[in-house]
C-alpha cells in the first residue's frame, strides 16, 4: 500500500513541475525547434544585435540562433574552458585578445576559416589554424571631461606620462585590472608602453599622483568621472574610445573626449566550439558574424568597430569616436604568460 | 488486544515510510541542485593541487579575519538598529506603523550594485565604514521583522511586574524583555551574519579593491583567474565560518524551547519614556529611507531638470537596445521567476519542516541527530558562494536529462535554493508550537498523517505559510547573485536589467537603470503590502522568525 503522504508528495511535485512549466514556457515556441535546427551562440553580456538582423539570418540560413550570454570576456572564456568536453553552445563570440590564448591552449575551439575572413578580420588573426576569427575591435582609452579643464584653465592631458604629472594630481580614476576588463586593458597598455619592468615605476608614480582605483567601470564612470551624468569630482577616467559617442549633448556634440595616445586594443573573436555536434551550422553563424549585414550593426549596438573593412560607421562617430591610429597592443601569448603575474604584482604594488 | 497492537505497529510503519518519502524530496533537491555542483567544482580545485599553499598563506587568514570582523560589525549595527524598529512594529499603535512594516523590507530587495552606488554618492572614497553600514542597511529588516514576530507574543505582565517592583524601564527591558527576546535576536543575527559574510557586490563597490572578503576573492579566483584550487581553499574557510555561525544560531534557538509563556497582547500608544524608543525607530527608518529616496530622485533627474524619461523608456529596450527585452518584460520575468521559485521553495521547505518536526518528536537520539544535521544542511545554501554553485552547475548538470545548464528553469531553481532556508526558519518554529496532543488525538481517532496535517497543522500554520511564501517571493524578486549567473539575456529579471543598464554609458541608460530600480521597489512594496494584509489577520506582525 502506498501511504497517503507519498501520494501527496507526488501530487505536490507534479503541481510544482506543471506550474513551473506553465509560466516558463511562455517565451519559447516548442513546435518550431523540430523543423529548424537551433544553434546556440555563447557570448558575453555586452552582446547586442538588432532583432531584425537576427531574424533575417534565420530566414536566409534556416538556422534558429539562440543567444546565451555568459558574463564578461574572462568569465565567458572560463565557462567555455570548464565545459569544453560538452559545451553549453555550438559557437562562441566574445573571447578577446586578453583571453584568447587561454581558450586556444585549452582546446576550446576548432579550426575554421570563414570565406568572409579575408575582408579584414584576418588582420587580427591570433593563430595559424584560424580557430578564432576577429569580429570587432575596440580600444580602452583614457577619457576626459574637456569642460573641467577649460574651466580650470588647465591644458588637457594627452599621454600616459601626463597622468603622472603633478599638474593632474588627484584627477584620475581607473579600474582594478583584477575585477574589471577596462582596468586589465589599461594595465596591459602600460605594460606595452613601459615594458615588463618599467610599468611598475609608472604605476608607482600614478599612485603617488593620487590615482583612484575602483573595482568596476560603473563606479568609476558613473560616480567618480565628472563628464558623465553622475558629475563626479574627477575629470579623467579609464573607459573606451567609443564612450564619447554615448555622451552626445543636445547640441549634437560629445561632452567627453578619448585620449587617442592612451589606448589599448581589444579584439573580440568568434569561433566554432570544439565538441559541438552541429559543425556546419556553427560555421554559418561565424560567417554571419563576419558578414556585412552583422558588421554594420556592431558600432551602434556594442560601441566597437567592425573588424571587416569598408563598413559604414554611424553618423557622428568620426567626430565623437574616431578609431585610434596607433593603439598599444601585446601578443596574446605574452598576455597569457603574464596576465596573472602582472595582476598579482599590481595588487601588491597598489595595496589592493 | 493483540490485533489492536498490530494495527498500531502497522500505522507506525506506514508513518515512518511516509516520513521517509516526505524527507526524500527536499534531500534529493538539495543533493542535486546544491551539494553535487558544489562538491564537483571544489573537487576540481582540490585535484588541481595547491590548496594547502593557499591555506598556509598569511594573506588568506587576513582575508578571513576581515570578512568575519566586518560581517560581525554589520550584524551588530543591524541588530542595534533593528531592535527599536521591532519594538514599534510589535508593540506600538500609531498611524504609520503598518507603512513602516512594509517599507523596512524594501532595502532587502534592492540590487546590490545600485545600493553600492548610492552609498558611494555619500562616501565617494568607499572604505570600511560605508561597507559595514551598507551590509547592515540590507539586513535591518531581517532583525526588525524576526524579533517583532516574537515580541508581539511576549506576555507584557512580566515587564509590568518588574516595573511595579521598582525597576527602571531600562532595567526591566534588560533583565526581563531582552532575555526573552534573546533566541529571536540570536537567530536573526545568525542569518544576518551569513548574508553579510557572503555579500559580494557591496564589498566590491565600497571596498574599492582595497578591502576584500572571502566571497569577493572566491569570485575573483573563479571567474577572472580560473584559479579553482585557490577558490576551493577559500571556500573551505568560508564553509567553516558558516558552520560555526549556524551552530551558534542553533544553540540560541534551542533555548527558545522553554522560553517565556507566550501571550498575544494588543499594541497600544507609547507612554512617557517609550517615546524615546519610538524616536530611535523613526530615526532608523528615516536613515533606511534616505538611500531609497536618493534613488527615486535619481530616477527622475537629468542634467536638464526633472524628467520621467527613464520611466517612459522602460517600455523600450534602452539606448541602442542595451536590453534584449523591454523593462516591463523584465518586470514580468521577475514576477514569473519569483512565482516559480516560491512554489518550489514552499514545496521543499514545507516538506522539510514537516520532516524536521517529526524527527525532533521521534524518540531516540539518532532521529534527533538526523534532524539537526538536516536543519543545518538546509541553511548551507545561504553560506556558499553563488559563483561556486553557478560554476558547479556548469560541470554537473549536463549529466541530467535535458541539459539543464542553459535552461530558463535554472533561475527559479537557484532562487529557490536561497529562499528554502528562509522558508524553513519561518515555518519550523510555528509548526513546532502546534500542540502535540491535538495531533495525537486526531491520530487516535484514525486520521491518516496527511489528514492530520490537513486538518490540524495546516489551519494552525496558515498564517506563517502565507508569510513565508510572501517573504520568499520578495527575496526571489530581488535575488541577484545566483540569478545574474544564470539568467538568459532574452529573459532578464529586473535586478539583472538594472545591472545591465548601469554598465552602459549614456544618460538615458543611466536614468532607465534607476527607473527600473524604482519599479522593483514599487513591485516589492505592493507585494509586501498584500502579504502583510493576508499574513497578519489580526493586524499583527507576521508570525515566525521573520
Interface residues (C-beta under 8 A of the other chain):
Chain A: X1 X3 X4 X5 X6 X7 X8 X9 X12 X13 X15 X16 X19 X20 X23 X24 X26 X27 X40 X45 X47 X48 X50 X67 X68 X69 X71 X74 X75 X78 X79 X81 X82 X83 X86 X88 X89 X102 X176 X178 X179 X212 X213 X214 X215 X216 X217 X218 X219 X221 X222 X223 X224 X228 X229 X230 X231 X232 X233 X239 X240 X243 X246 X247 X250 X300 X301 X303 X340 X343 X347 X350 X351 X352
Chain B: X14 X15 X17 X18 X19 X21 X22 X24 X25 X113 X116 X117 X120 X121 X124 X125 X204 X205 X207 X208 X209 X210 X220 X222 X223 X224 X225 X226 X227 X302 X303 X304 X319 X320 X321 X322 X324 X336 X339 X340 X343 X344 X347 X351 X391 X394 X395 X398 X405 X406 X408 X409 X412 X448 X449 X450 X451 X485 X488 X489 X490 X491 X500 X502 X503 X504 X505 X506 X507 X509 X510 X511
